[in-house]
Amino acid sequence: MYTYQTGNQTIDYKIEVVPNRTDITVQICDKEGVKVIIPRGLNENNVRSIIARKATWILKQLNGSQPAEEKPAAPKKAAVKKETAKKEAPKAAASAAKTGSFEEGDKFPYLGRQYRLNIVRGDVAKAAMTFRAKFIATVPQSWNEQQTNEGIGQLLTEWYQGRAGEKFQEALKSVKKAADNAPESVKWDELGEEYATTQDNTIVLNWRLLTAPLATIEYVIASQFTNADELFEDAAERKQWLSDNTLNAF
């Protein structure tokens, strides 16, 4: 049993290592309490960083009475196709950025795979994010811990959003090969925990879907205009990721 202290509250949690797993899941159960399921290779510091970022959610669930797991429900067609009121234009990256704690070696999902974070402090005036088989955040040497955490959160958000249009169009291109009635284009927006919606006859995807494999993104796109379970022979595999993972990129 491990312990994490946040303010005047304590979170006790267990760690379960699953060798072939690639994602990280936090579960809250009546009997076992808080359990963090992780892939092999992560250490206790990695897990503590995860607990720190999700402490508010965990405490909210612990103070309730029902078991919970931090992941969306299985993607029923009606839920995926649910329409919402028209949203404003995509929000600025800074407003969408989280302010969690980021540490060297943390892993973040992109297109179904996990990539490590490398934090470099240097004599630079402006922070920057690059990606070369891992996320490399270069931040000013003068930044304190809070500035670093907020800065990296913003950099990651900007990085994901900067690739959303291209990758979603790539997924749509594959869907078009299987469905003649596929739309010509899709958009992205800040949709919270919702995978996708339709606004003014245009499919809008949650930019956080970039954490999922392209095959899963294709499934979500298809679910907006047709029966994706019938369109793809491997539909069960494509949508399994949605049941096993959360849309929280970081």
Accessible surface in RSA format (square Angstrom, percent):
REM  Atomic radii and reference values for relative SASA: ProtOr
REM  Chains: A
REM  Algorithm: Lee & Richards
REM  Probe-radius: 1.40
REM  Slices: 20
REM RES _ NUM      All-atoms   Total-Side   Main-Chain    Non-polar    All polar
REM                ABS   REL    ABS   REL    ABS   REL    ABS   REL    ABS   REL
RES MET A   1   145.20  75.2  75.25  49.8  69.95 166.5  75.10  63.9  70.09  92.9
RES TYR A   2    82.44  38.5  78.45  44.6   3.99  10.4  38.88  29.2  43.56  53.7
RES THR A   3    69.58  49.5  54.50  55.3  15.08  35.9  35.42  47.6  34.16  51.6
RES TYR A   4    38.54  18.0  38.22  21.7   0.32   0.8  12.20   9.2  26.34  32.5
RES GLN A   5    99.89  55.9  81.61  59.6  18.28  43.5  52.22 111.2  47.66  36.2
RES THR A   6    39.27  27.9  31.76  32.2   7.51  17.9   5.62   7.5  33.65  50.9
RES GLY A   7    74.62  92.0   0.00   N/A  74.62  92.0  46.00 126.2  28.62  64.1
RES ASN A   8   142.05  98.0 108.11 104.5  33.95  81.7  42.60 102.5  99.46  96.1
RES GLN A   9    79.19  44.3  74.98  54.8   4.21  10.0  24.23  51.6  54.96  41.7
RES THR A  10    67.37  47.9  42.97  43.6  24.40  58.2  26.86  36.1  40.50  61.2
RES ILE A  11     0.17   0.1   0.00   0.0   0.17   0.4   0.17   0.1   0.00   0.0
RES ASP A  12    72.62  50.9  63.35  63.1   9.26  21.9  14.34  33.7  58.28  58.1
RES TYR A  13     0.35   0.2   0.00   0.0   0.35   0.9   0.35   0.3   0.00   0.0
RES LYS A  14    81.35  39.7  80.21  49.2   1.14   2.7  43.62  39.3  37.72  40.2
RES ILE A  15    43.71  24.9  14.64  10.9  29.07  70.1  14.73  10.6  28.98  78.6
RES GLU A  16    69.58  39.9  65.89  49.9   3.69   8.8  28.87  55.8  40.71  33.2
RES VAL A  17    76.48  50.3  53.31  48.3  23.17  55.8  53.31  46.3  23.17  62.8
RES VAL A  18    47.04  31.0  46.47  42.1   0.57   1.4  47.04  40.9   0.00   0.0
RES PRO A  19    71.95  52.4  53.64  48.9  18.31  66.6  53.66  44.3  18.29 113.7
RES ASN A  20   143.98  99.3 116.62 112.7  27.36  65.9  37.16  89.4 106.82 103.2
RES ARG A  21    56.52  23.7  44.38  22.6  12.14  28.9  12.73  17.4  43.79  26.5
RES THR A  22    80.84  57.5  76.27  77.3   4.57  10.9  58.05  78.0  22.79  34.5
RES ASP A  23    17.64  12.4  17.64  17.6   0.00   0.0   8.41  19.8   9.22   9.2
RES ILE A  24    36.71  20.9  22.06  16.4  14.65  35.3  22.06  15.9  14.65  39.8
RES THR A  25     0.89   0.6   0.32   0.3   0.57   1.4   0.71   1.0   0.18   0.3
RES VAL A  26     0.29   0.2   0.00   0.0   0.29   0.7   0.00   0.0   0.29   0.8
RES GLN A  27    31.85  17.8  31.85  23.3   0.00   0.0   2.82   6.0  29.03  22.0
RES ILE A  28     7.65   4.4   7.41   5.5   0.24   0.6   7.41   5.3   0.24   0.6
RES CYS A  29    41.40  31.3  37.03  41.3   4.38  10.3  12.22  31.0  29.19  31.5
RES ASP A  30   110.99  77.7  75.05  74.7  35.94  85.0  34.81  81.9  76.17  76.0
RES LYS A  31   202.58  98.8 164.71 101.1  37.87  90.2 112.62 101.4  89.96  95.8
RES GLU A  32    72.04  41.4  66.95  50.6   5.10  12.1  23.37  45.2  48.68  39.7
RES GLY A  33    24.62  30.4   0.00   N/A  24.62  30.4  24.11  66.2   0.52   1.2
RES VAL A  34     1.94   1.3   0.85   0.8   1.09   2.6   0.85   0.7   1.09   3.0
RES LYS A  35    30.23  14.7  30.23  18.5   0.00   0.0   5.41   4.9  24.82  26.4
RES VAL A  36     0.00   0.0   0.00   0.0   0.00   0.0   0.00   0.0   0.00   0.0
RES ILE A  37    14.81   8.4  14.81  11.0   0.00   0.0  14.81  10.7   0.00   0.0
RES ILE A  38     2.85   1.6   2.85   2.1   0.00   0.0   2.85   2.1   0.00   0.0
RES PRO A  39     9.66   7.0   9.43   8.6   0.23   0.8   9.43   7.8   0.23   1.4
RES ARG A  40   162.49  68.2 146.83  74.8  15.66  37.3  59.08  80.7 103.41  62.7
RES GLY A  41    53.65  66.2   0.00   N/A  53.65  66.2  30.70  84.2  22.95  51.4
RES LEU A  42    19.93  11.1   1.71   1.2  18.22  45.8   1.94   1.4  17.99  48.4
RES ASN A  43    85.01  58.6  76.68  74.1   8.33  20.1  39.90  96.0  45.11  43.6
RES GLU A  44    81.00  46.5  73.35  55.5   7.64  18.2  21.93  42.4  59.07  48.2
RES ASN A  45    95.01  65.5  93.30  90.2   1.71   4.1  13.54  32.6  81.48  78.8
RES ASN A  46    13.01   9.0  12.16  11.7   0.85   2.1   2.70   6.5  10.31  10.0
RES VAL A  47     0.22   0.1   0.22   0.2   0.00   0.0   0.22   0.2   0.00   0.0
RES ARG A  48    82.44  34.6  81.62  41.6   0.81   1.9  19.65  26.9  62.78  38.0
RES SER A  49     2.64   2.2   0.25   0.3   2.39   5.5   2.53   5.4   0.11   0.2
RES ILE A  50     6.95   4.0   6.95   5.2   0.00   0.0   6.95   5.0   0.00   0.0
RES ILE A  51     0.00   0.0   0.00   0.0   0.00   0.0   0.00   0.0   0.00   0.0
RES ALA A  52    31.49  29.0  13.32  20.6  18.17  41.3  13.48  19.0  18.02  47.7
RES ARG A  53    55.17  23.2  22.54  11.5  32.63  77.7  10.48  14.3  44.69  27.1
RES LYS A  54    31.67  15.4  28.14  17.3   3.53   8.4  18.63  16.8  13.04  13.9
RES ALA A  55     9.27   8.5   9.06  14.0   0.20   0.5   9.06  12.8   0.20   0.5
RES THR A  56   114.76  81.6 108.62 110.1   6.14  14.6  75.82 101.8  38.94  58.9
RES TRP A  57    58.99  23.7  54.47  26.4   4.52  10.6  42.70  22.8  16.29  26.4
RES ILE A  58     0.00   0.0   0.00   0.0   0.00   0.0   0.00   0.0   0.00   0.0
RES LEU A  59    26.25  14.6  26.25  18.8   0.00   0.0  26.25  18.4   0.00   0.0
RES LYS A  60   149.78  73.1 136.60  83.8  13.18  31.4  85.30  76.8  64.48  68.7
RES GLN A  61    42.37  23.7  37.57  27.5   4.80  11.4   1.89   4.0  40.48  30.7
RES LEU A  62    70.95  39.5  45.37  32.5  25.58  64.3  47.70  33.5  23.25  62.6
RES ASN A  63   118.27  81.6  81.02  78.3  37.25  89.7  30.91  74.4  87.36  84.4
RES GLY A  64    47.28  58.3   0.00   N/A  47.28  58.3  30.50  83.7  16.78  37.6
RES SER A  65   104.04  87.9  72.73  97.1  31.31  72.1  55.05 117.2  48.99  68.6
RES GLN A  66   140.04  78.3 132.44  96.8   7.60  18.1  35.76  76.1 104.29  79.1
RES PRO A  67    80.44  58.6  60.70  55.3  19.74  71.8  61.96  51.2  18.48 114.9
RES ALA A  68    26.38  24.3  14.13  21.8  12.25  27.9  24.38  34.3   2.00   5.3
RES GLU A  69    50.45  29.0  32.46  24.6  17.99  42.8  14.25  27.6  36.20  29.6
RES GLU A  70    16.58   9.5  14.36  10.9   2.21   5.3  10.36  20.0   6.22   5.1
RES LYS A  71    75.97  37.1  52.83  32.4  23.14  55.1  25.48  22.9  50.49  53.8
RES PRO A  72    31.38  22.9  17.71  16.1  13.67  49.7  29.17  24.1   2.20  13.7
RES ALA A  73    85.74  78.8  63.52  98.0  22.22  50.5  74.47 104.9  11.27  29.9
RES ALA A  74    60.75  55.9  49.55  76.5  11.20  25.5  49.55  69.8  11.20  29.7
RES PRO A  75     9.31   6.8   2.82   2.6   6.49  23.6   4.88   4.0   4.43  27.5
RES LYS A  76   155.77  76.0 147.68  90.6   8.09  19.3  98.55  88.7  57.22  60.9
RES LYS A  77    88.93  43.4  79.64  48.9   9.29  22.1  49.98  45.0  38.95  41.5
RES ALA A  78    82.83  76.2  65.40 100.9  17.43  39.7  73.70 103.8   9.13  24.2
RES ALA A  79    59.18  54.4  44.89  69.3  14.29  32.5  51.82  73.0   7.36  19.5
RES VAL A  80     1.71   1.1   0.44   0.4   1.27   3.1   1.71   1.5   0.00   0.0
RES LYS A  81    68.78  33.6  59.67  36.6   9.11  21.7  28.46  25.6  40.33  43.0
RES LYS A  82   131.03  63.9 123.18  75.6   7.85  18.7  73.98  66.6  57.05  60.8
RES GLU A  83   120.70  69.3  99.05  74.9  21.65  51.5  27.85  53.9  92.85  75.8
RES THR A  84    46.92  33.4  26.77  27.1  20.15  48.0  36.12  48.5  10.80  16.3
RES ALA A  85    87.41  80.4  65.38 100.9  22.03  50.1  77.11 108.6  10.30  27.3
RES LYS A  86   160.47  78.3 127.44  78.2  33.03  78.6  76.27  68.6  84.21  89.7
RES LYS A  87    68.81  33.6  52.33  32.1  16.48  39.2  15.76  14.2  53.05  56.5
RES GLU A  88   146.03  83.8 131.60  99.6  14.43  34.4  57.95 112.1  88.08  71.9
RES ALA A  89    80.76  74.3  59.39  91.7  21.37  48.6  67.82  95.5  12.94  34.3
RES PRO A  90    67.79  49.4  48.49  44.2  19.30  70.2  48.49  40.0  19.30 120.0
RES LYS A  91    91.45  44.6  79.33  48.7  12.12  28.9  69.71  62.7  21.74  23.2
RES ALA A  92    71.09  65.4  53.38  82.4  17.71  40.3  64.47  90.8   6.62  17.5
RES ALA A  93    16.09  14.8   9.53  14.7   6.56  14.9   9.53  13.4   6.56  17.4
RES ALA A  94    59.70  54.9  42.70  65.9  17.00  38.7  43.31  61.0  16.38  43.4
RES SER A  95    81.24  68.7  40.29  53.8  40.95  94.3  51.57 109.8  29.67  41.6
RES ALA A  96    11.70  10.8   0.00   0.0  11.70  26.6   7.28  10.3   4.42  11.7
RES ALA A  97    22.49  20.7   5.96   9.2  16.53  37.6   5.96   8.4  16.53  43.8
RES LYS A  98    77.72  37.9  73.28  45.0   4.45  10.6  50.61  45.6  27.11  28.9
RES THR A  99    99.67  70.9  73.41  74.4  26.26  62.6  40.80  54.8  58.87  89.0
RES GLY A 100    14.73  18.2   0.00   N/A  14.73  18.2  13.55  37.2   1.18   2.6
RES SER A 101    28.93  24.4  26.43  35.3   2.50   5.8  16.53  35.2  12.40  17.4
RES PHE A 102    10.78   5.4   0.18   0.1  10.60  27.6   0.18   0.1  10.60  30.3
RES GLU A 103    70.05  40.2  67.09  50.8   2.96   7.0  26.69  51.6  43.36  35.4
RES GLU A 104   100.93  57.9  81.66  61.8  19.27  45.9  58.75 113.6  42.18  34.4
RES GLY A 105    15.12  18.6   0.00   N/A  15.12  18.6  15.12  41.5   0.00   0.0
RES ASP A 106     5.31   3.7   3.66   3.6   1.65   3.9   3.71   8.7   1.60   1.6
RES LYS A 107    42.70  20.8  31.05  19.1  11.64  27.7   5.55   5.0  37.14  39.6
RES PHE A 108     0.95   0.5   0.95   0.6   0.00   0.0   0.95   0.6   0.00   0.0
RES PRO A 109    24.16  17.6  24.16  22.0   0.00   0.0  24.16  19.9   0.00   0.0
RES TYR A 110    19.82   9.3  19.55  11.1   0.27   0.7  15.16  11.4   4.66   5.7
RES LEU A 111    38.90  21.7  27.10  19.4  11.80  29.7  27.10  19.0  11.80  31.8
RES GLY A 112    20.72  25.6   0.00   N/A  20.72  25.6   3.50   9.6  17.22  38.6
RES ARG A 113   159.71  67.1 157.24  80.2   2.46   5.9  48.49  66.3 111.22  67.4
RES GLN A 114    46.31  25.9  22.12  16.2  24.19  57.6  10.47  22.3  35.84  27.2
RES TYR A 115    37.84  17.7  35.29  20.1   2.55   6.6  18.21  13.7  19.62  24.2
RES ARG A 116   106.20  44.6 104.41  53.2   1.79   4.3  45.04  61.6  61.16  37.1
RES LEU A 117     1.90   1.1   0.00   0.0   1.90   4.8   0.16   0.1   1.73   4.7
RES ASN A 118    32.61  22.5  32.60  31.5   0.02   0.0   3.07   7.4  29.55  28.6
RES ILE A 119    34.43  19.6  17.42  13.0  17.01  41.0  17.42  12.5  17.01  46.2
RES VAL A 120    60.42  39.8  57.51  52.1   2.91   7.0  60.42  52.5   0.00   0.0
RES ARG A 121    95.32  40.0  70.79  36.1  24.53  58.4  32.55  44.5  62.77  38.0
RES GLY A 122    19.91  24.6   0.00   N/A  19.91  24.6  19.61  53.8   0.30   0.7
RES ASP A 123   155.29 108.8 120.10 119.5  35.19  83.2  42.12  99.1 113.18 112.9
RES VAL A 124    56.98  37.5  41.33  37.4  15.64  37.7  48.51  42.2   8.46  23.0
RES ALA A 125   110.07 101.2  66.74 103.0  43.33  98.6  76.37 107.5  33.70  89.3
RES LYS A 126   172.55  84.2 160.43  98.4  12.12  28.9 105.62  95.1  66.94  71.3
RES ALA A 127    13.70  12.6   5.39   8.3   8.32  18.9   5.39   7.6   8.32  22.0
RES ALA A 128    48.98  45.0  45.39  70.1   3.59   8.2  48.49  68.3   0.49   1.3
RES MET A 129    26.57  13.8   4.36   2.9  22.21  52.9   4.36   3.7  22.21  29.4
RES THR A 130    59.33  42.2  55.30  56.1   4.03   9.6  56.74  76.2   2.59   3.9
RES PHE A 131    58.52  29.3  33.97  21.0  24.55  63.9  33.97  20.6  24.55  70.3
RES ARG A 132   160.61  67.4 144.36  73.6  16.26  38.7  72.53  99.1  88.08  53.4
RES ALA A 133    83.76  77.0  59.38  91.6  24.38  55.5  64.31  90.6  19.45  51.5
RES LYS A 134    82.47  40.2  82.47  50.6   0.00   0.0  38.10  34.3  44.36  47.3
RES PHE A 135     0.00   0.0   0.00   0.0   0.00   0.0   0.00   0.0   0.00   0.0
RES ILE A 136    18.47  10.5  18.13  13.5   0.34   0.8  18.13  13.1   0.34   0.9
RES ALA A 137     0.00   0.0   0.00   0.0   0.00   0.0   0.00   0.0   0.00   0.0
RES THR A 138    36.21  25.8  36.21  36.7   0.00   0.0  18.89  25.4  17.32  26.2
RES VAL A 139     0.00   0.0   0.00   0.0   0.00   0.0   0.00   0.0   0.00   0.0
RES PRO A 140     8.64   6.3   8.60   7.8   0.04   0.1   8.64   7.1   0.00   0.0
RES GLN A 141   115.66  64.7 102.42  74.9  13.23  31.5  48.71 103.7  66.95  50.8
RES SER A 142   101.68  85.9  67.15  89.6  34.53  79.5  57.82 123.1  43.86  61.4
RES TRP A 143    62.92  25.2  54.67  26.5   8.24  19.4  37.34  19.9  25.58  41.5
RES ASN A 144    86.76  59.8  77.28  74.7   9.48  22.8  41.65 100.2  45.11  43.6
RES GLU A 145   127.20  73.0 118.05  89.3   9.15  21.8  47.16  91.2  80.04  65.4
RES GLN A 146   118.32  66.2 112.37  82.1   5.95  14.2  35.82  76.2  82.50  62.6
RES GLN A 147    83.06  46.4  79.05  57.8   4.01   9.5  24.28  51.7  58.78  44.6
RES THR A 148     7.00   5.0   7.00   7.1   0.00   0.0   7.00   9.4   0.00   0.0
RES ASN A 149    18.89  13.0  18.89  18.3   0.00   0.0   2.99   7.2  15.91  15.4
RES GLU A 150    72.64  41.7  68.57  51.9   4.07   9.7  20.28  39.2  52.36  42.8
RES GLY A 151    11.46  14.1   0.00   N/A  11.46  14.1  10.63  29.2   0.82   1.8
RES ILE A 152     0.00   0.0   0.00   0.0   0.00   0.0   0.00   0.0   0.00   0.0
RES GLY A 153     0.00   0.0   0.00   N/A   0.00   0.0   0.00   0.0   0.00   0.0
RES GLN A 154    67.67  37.8  67.67  49.5   0.00   0.0   5.19  11.1  62.48  47.4
RES LEU A 155    19.46  10.8  18.37  13.1   1.10   2.8  18.37  12.9   1.10   3.0
RES LEU A 156     0.00   0.0   0.00   0.0   0.00   0.0   0.00   0.0   0.00   0.0
RES THR A 157     0.00   0.0   0.00   0.0   0.00   0.0   0.00   0.0   0.00   0.0
RES GLU A 158    73.97  42.5  64.11  48.5   9.86  23.5  27.15  52.5  46.82  38.2
RES TRP A 159    13.39   5.4   7.70   3.7   5.69  13.4  12.97   6.9   0.41   0.7
RES TYR A 160     0.00   0.0   0.00   0.0   0.00   0.0   0.00   0.0   0.00   0.0
RES GLN A 161    16.87   9.4  11.79   8.6   5.07  12.1   5.95  12.7  10.92   8.3
RES GLY A 162    60.76  74.9   0.00   N/A  60.76  74.9  29.82  81.8  30.95  69.3
RES ARG A 163    81.48  34.2  81.48  41.5   0.00   0.0  13.25  18.1  68.23  41.4
RES ALA A 164     0.00   0.0   0.00   0.0   0.00   0.0   0.00   0.0   0.00   0.0
RES GLY A 165    32.74  40.4   0.00   N/A  32.74  40.4  30.33  83.2   2.41   5.4
RES GLU A 166   119.61  68.7 104.53  79.1  15.07  35.9  44.22  85.5  75.38  61.5
RES LYS A 167    42.51  20.7  42.51  26.1   0.00   0.0   9.42   8.5  33.09  35.2
RES PHE A 168     1.51   0.8   1.51   0.9   0.00   0.0   1.51   0.9   0.00   0.0
RES GLN A 169    67.50  37.7  63.60  46.5   3.91   9.3  40.94  87.1  26.56  20.1
RES GLU A 170    72.67  41.7  65.63  49.7   7.04  16.8  34.88  67.5  37.79  30.9
RES ALA A 171     0.37   0.3   0.00   0.0   0.37   0.8   0.37   0.5   0.00   0.0
RES LEU A 172     0.48   0.3   0.48   0.3   0.00   0.0   0.48   0.3   0.00   0.0
RES LYS A 173   136.05  66.4 133.77  82.1   2.28   5.4  77.89  70.1  58.17  62.0
RES SER A 174    44.02  37.2  36.78  49.1   7.23  16.7  12.02  25.6  31.99  44.8
RES VAL A 175     0.24   0.2   0.00   0.0   0.24   0.6   0.24   0.2   0.00   0.0
RES LYS A 176    72.81  35.5  60.84  37.3  11.97  28.5  37.89  34.1  34.92  37.2
RES LYS A 177   170.14  83.0 127.37  78.1  42.78 101.8  84.51  76.1  85.63  91.2
RES ALA A 178    52.95  48.7  22.21  34.3  30.74  69.9  31.91  44.9  21.03  55.7
RES ALA A 179     7.69   7.1   2.39   3.7   5.30  12.1   6.57   9.3   1.12   3.0
RES ASP A 180   155.37 108.8 116.94 116.4  38.43  90.9  42.29  99.5 113.08 112.8
RES ASN A 181   101.06  69.7  75.46  72.9  25.60  61.6  46.90 112.9  54.17  52.4
RES ALA A 182    12.51  11.5   0.00   0.0  12.51  28.5   0.00   0.0  12.51  33.1
RES PRO A 183    36.53  26.6  25.00  22.8  11.54  41.9  36.53  30.2   0.00   0.0
RES GLU A 184   137.99  79.2 125.79  95.2  12.20  29.0  64.94 125.6  73.05  59.6
RES SER A 185    59.12  50.0  54.63  72.9   4.49  10.3  26.04  55.5  33.08  46.3
RES VAL A 186    13.78   9.1   0.27   0.2  13.51  32.5   0.27   0.2  13.51  36.6
RES LYS A 187   127.70  62.3 122.43  75.1   5.27  12.5  73.34  66.0  54.36  57.9
RES TRP A 188    54.98  22.1  50.39  24.4   4.58  10.8  32.35  17.2  22.63  36.7
RES ASP A 189     5.66   4.0   5.66   5.6   0.00   0.0   0.89   2.1   4.78   4.8
RES GLU A 190    26.07  15.0  23.08  17.5   2.99   7.1  15.18  29.4  10.89   8.9
RES LEU A 191    10.09   5.6   0.00   0.0  10.09  25.4   2.32   1.6   7.76  20.9
RES GLY A 192    40.41  49.8   0.00   N/A  40.41  49.8  34.61  95.0   5.80  13.0
RES GLU A 193   150.09  86.2 137.01 103.7  13.09  31.2  51.14  98.9  98.95  80.8
RES GLU A 194    41.02  23.6  31.75  24.0   9.27  22.1  30.42  58.8  10.60   8.7
RES TYR A 195    16.25   7.6  15.05   8.6   1.20   3.1  14.81  11.1   1.45   1.8
RES ALA A 196     0.11   0.1   0.00   0.0   0.11   0.2   0.00   0.0   0.11   0.3
RES THR A 197     0.00   0.0   0.00   0.0   0.00   0.0   0.00   0.0   0.00   0.0
RES THR A 198    27.53  19.6  23.79  24.1   3.74   8.9  19.51  26.2   8.01  12.1
RES GLN A 199    22.09  12.4  16.27  11.9   5.82  13.9   8.65  18.4  13.44  10.2
RES ASP A 200   107.10  75.0  74.61  74.3  32.49  76.8  39.47  92.9  67.62  67.4
RES ASN A 201   149.26 102.9 116.70 112.8  32.56  78.4  27.52  66.2 121.74 117.7
RES THR A 202    34.75  24.7  31.33  31.8   3.42   8.2  11.15  15.0  23.60  35.7
RES ILE A 203     9.31   5.3   8.96   6.7   0.35   0.8   8.96   6.5   0.35   0.9
RES VAL A 204     6.24   4.1   6.24   5.7   0.00   0.0   6.24   5.4   0.00   0.0
RES LEU A 205     0.00   0.0   0.00   0.0   0.00   0.0   0.00   0.0   0.00   0.0
RES ASN A 206     0.00   0.0   0.00   0.0   0.00   0.0   0.00   0.0   0.00   0.0
RES TRP A 207     1.18   0.5   1.18   0.6   0.00   0.0   1.18   0.6   0.00   0.0
RES ARG A 208    16.41   6.9  16.41   8.4   0.00   0.0   3.49   4.8  12.92   7.8
RES LEU A 209     0.00   0.0   0.00   0.0   0.00   0.0   0.00   0.0   0.00   0.0
RES LEU A 210     0.00   0.0   0.00   0.0   0.00   0.0   0.00   0.0   0.00   0.0
RES THR A 211     0.83   0.6   0.69   0.7   0.14   0.3   0.69   0.9   0.14   0.2
RES ALA A 212     0.00   0.0   0.00   0.0   0.00   0.0   0.00   0.0   0.00   0.0
RES PRO A 213    40.70  29.7  40.41  36.8   0.29   1.1  40.70  33.6   0.00   0.0
RES LEU A 214    47.26  26.3  43.07  30.8   4.18  10.5  43.07  30.3   4.18  11.3
RES ALA A 215    38.43  35.3  35.01  54.0   3.42   7.8  35.59  50.1   2.84   7.5
RES THR A 216     2.34   1.7   2.34   2.4   0.00   0.0   0.00   0.0   2.34   3.5
RES ILE A 217     0.00   0.0   0.00   0.0   0.00   0.0   0.00   0.0   0.00   0.0
RES GLU A 218    18.25  10.5  18.25  13.8   0.00   0.0   0.00   0.0  18.25  14.9
RES TYR A 219     5.47   2.6   5.47   3.1   0.00   0.0   0.29   0.2   5.18   6.4
RES VAL A 220     0.01   0.0   0.01   0.0   0.00   0.0   0.01   0.0   0.00   0.0
RES ILE A 221     0.00   0.0   0.00   0.0   0.00   0.0   0.00   0.0   0.00   0.0
RES ALA A 222     0.00   0.0   0.00   0.0   0.00   0.0   0.00   0.0   0.00   0.0
RES SER A 223     2.64   2.2   2.58   3.4   0.06   0.1   0.58   1.2   2.06   2.9
RES GLN A 224    12.51   7.0   0.21   0.2  12.30  29.3   0.00   0.0  12.51   9.5
RES PHE A 225    44.73  22.4  21.30  13.2  23.43  61.0  26.27  15.9  18.46  52.8
RES THR A 226    35.73  25.4  27.90  28.3   7.83  18.7   8.56  11.5  27.18  41.1
RES ASN A 227    49.42  34.1  45.79  44.2   3.63   8.7  12.32  29.7  37.10  35.9
RES ALA A 228     3.02   2.8   1.00   1.5   2.02   4.6   1.00   1.4   2.02   5.4
RES ASP A 229    66.97  46.9  50.22  50.0  16.75  39.6  22.79  53.6  44.18  44.1
RES GLU A 230   145.11  83.3 110.79  83.8  34.32  81.7  45.69  88.4  99.42  81.2
RES LEU A 231    45.74  25.5  21.62  15.5  24.12  60.6  26.69  18.7  19.05  51.3
RES PHE A 232    15.87   7.9  10.91   6.8   4.95  12.9  13.69   8.3   2.18   6.2
RES GLU A 233   190.69 109.5 146.25 110.6  44.43 105.8  69.33 134.1 121.35  99.1
RES ASP A 234    57.30  40.1  50.91  50.7   6.38  15.1  27.66  65.1  29.63  29.6
RES ALA A 235     6.83   6.3   6.53  10.1   0.30   0.7   6.53   9.2   0.30   0.8
RES ALA A 236    69.85  64.2  63.30  97.7   6.55  14.9  64.53  90.9   5.32  14.1
RES GLU A 237   135.14  77.6 116.99  88.5  18.15  43.2  47.67  92.2  87.48  71.4
RES ARG A 238    37.01  15.5  33.71  17.2   3.30   7.9   4.68   6.4  32.34  19.6
RES LYS A 239    58.83  28.7  58.78  36.1   0.05   0.1  28.13  25.3  30.69  32.7
RES GLN A 240    91.93  51.4  90.63  66.2   1.30   3.1  34.20  72.8  57.73  43.8
RES TRP A 241    37.26  15.0  32.04  15.5   5.22  12.2  28.77  15.3   8.49  13.8
RES LEU A 242     0.06   0.0   0.00   0.0   0.06   0.2   0.06   0.0   0.00   0.0
RES SER A 243    23.96  20.2  23.54  31.4   0.42   1.0  16.61  35.4   7.35  10.3
RES ASP A 244    48.39  33.9  47.18  47.0   1.21   2.9   9.03  21.3  39.36  39.2
RES ASN A 245    11.75   8.1  10.68  10.3   1.06   2.6   3.87   9.3   7.88   7.6
RES THR A 246    21.78  15.5  14.39  14.6   7.39  17.6  14.03  18.8   7.75  11.7
RES LEU A 247     8.90   5.0   5.39   3.9   3.51   8.8   5.39   3.8   3.51   9.5
RES ASN A 248    49.91  34.4  36.10  34.9  13.81  33.2   1.84   4.4  48.06  46.5
RES ALA A 249     4.56   4.2   0.62   1.0   3.94   9.0   0.62   0.9   3.94  10.4
RES PHE A 250    17.45   8.7   2.22   1.4  15.23  39.6  11.49   7.0   5.95  17.0
END  Absolute sums over single chains surface
CHAIN  1 A    12976.4      10295.7       2680.7       6329.7       6646.7
END  Absolute sums over all chains
TOTAL         12976.4      10295.7       2680.7       6329.7       6646.7
